[in-house]
């Protein structure tokens, strides 16, 4: 959660290029998809919580919320993602 979640999706702290590389490798190694894709999905989750547009909508059930949304990639409404 320090990389994909806190750093790229929420931009809640600053990170050196070395730390950015480490966090990117850790996220990739955890099979979470690309930084851009994950960040877009997470921001959509906050914007559309528990609606049909929420990629990991809790009303879809436990398995969908935790892993199903990664396996069966949902359509995510287009938006801008800043990962610079």
Number of C-alpha atoms within 10 A of each C-alpha: 11 13 21 26 17 13 18 25 23 15 15 11 9 9 13 8 9 9 12 16 13 13 20 17 12 16 20 14 10 9 9 15 15 13 20 16 15 18 22 21 27 22 20 19 18 11 12 16 17 15 14 12 17 25 28 28 19 15 13 16 11 12 11 17 16 12 12 16 18 17 10 9 12 15 11 16 12 9 10 8 15 12 13 5
